């Protein structure tokens, strides 16, 4: 994934991912519950998003590159949980469930 970030909002401007049948292949040993949202260490701390930015804000953390698209390994799924891949979202119905 490649994630250019807007410094003023601490959000990605866009995301580009290369999906293949291998990337989206279901692996029963991969679970979202094992993943944690983490700050992106390659972004300067002043412009970096932190979990505390979302605490009591009324916003959820929404993936741009969906975690479900990277089920082939736990590491691949974990990589989608960097806060540089996250934007604020509001509540149920926007991005909380899978797209059908």
C-alpha positions in Angstrom: 0.0 0.0 0.0 1.0 3.6 -0.6 -0.5 6.3 1.6 0.1 10.0 1.0 -1.1 11.9 4.1 -2.7 15.3 4.5 -0.6 16.9 7.2 -3.4 19.2 8.4 -6.0 16.4 8.9 -3.6 13.5 9.7 -5.7 11.4 7.2 -4.6 9.7 4.0 -5.4 11.6 0.8 -5.9 8.3 -1.1 -4.8 4.7 -1.0 -3.6 2.4 -3.7 -3.5 -1.3 -3.2 -2.8 -4.2 -5.6 -5.4 -6.9 -5.1 -5.0 -10.4 -6.4 -6.8 -13.6 -5.7 -3.9 -14.5 -3.3 -4.4 -11.2 -1.2 -8.1 -11.8 -0.6 -7.8 -15.6 -0.1 -9.5 -16.5 3.2 -7.1 -17.8 5.9 -8.9 -19.2 9.0 -5.9 -18.3 11.2 -6.2 -14.6 10.4 -8.5 -12.5 12.6 -9.3 -8.8 13.1 -9.3 -9.4 16.8 -5.6 -10.0 16.7 -5.0 -6.6 15.0 -4.5 -3.3 16.8 -4.7 0.2 15.5 -1.2 1.7 15.6 0.4 5.1 14.7 2.6 5.2 11.6 6.2 5.7 12.8 7.4 7.0 9.4 5.3 10.1 9.7 6.7 13.0 11.8 5.0 12.9 15.2 3.5 16.4 14.7 1.5 15.1 11.7 1.0 11.5 12.9 -2.5 10.3 13.8 -2.8 8.6 17.3 -5.6 6.5 18.8 -6.2 9.3 21.3 -7.3 11.5 18.4 -10.4 9.2 18.2 -11.0 8.8 21.9 -14.4 10.4 22.9 -14.5 12.2 19.5 -17.7 10.6 18.3 -15.9 9.1 15.3 -14.9 5.5 14.4 -11.7 4.6 12.7 -12.5 3.7 9.1 -10.1 1.7 6.8 -9.4 3.0 3.4 -7.7 -0.2 2.3 -10.1 -2.7 3.8 -8.7 -5.2 6.3 -10.8 -8.0 4.7 -9.0 -7.6 1.4 -5.8 -8.7 3.1 -6.7 -12.0 4.8 -3.9 -14.2 3.4 -1.7 -13.5 6.5 -2.0 -11.9 9.9 0.8 -9.5 9.1 -1.0 -8.3 5.9 -4.1 -7.7 7.9 -2.2 -6.0 10.7 -0.6 -3.6 8.1 -4.1 -2.2 7.3 -4.4 -1.1 10.9 -1.8 1.6 10.7 -3.5 4.9 11.4 -2.1 6.2 8.2 -4.8 4.0 6.5 -7.6 5.3 8.6 -10.0 8.2 8.3 -12.8 9.3 10.8 -16.2 7.9 10.1 -19.5 8.3 11.7 -21.5 5.4 13.0 -23.4 2.4 11.8 -24.1 2.1 8.1 -21.2 4.1 6.7 -18.3 1.6 6.8 -18.8 -0.7 9.8 -19.7 -3.8 7.9 -18.7 -5.6 4.7 -19.9 -4.3 1.3 -22.4 -6.5 -0.4 
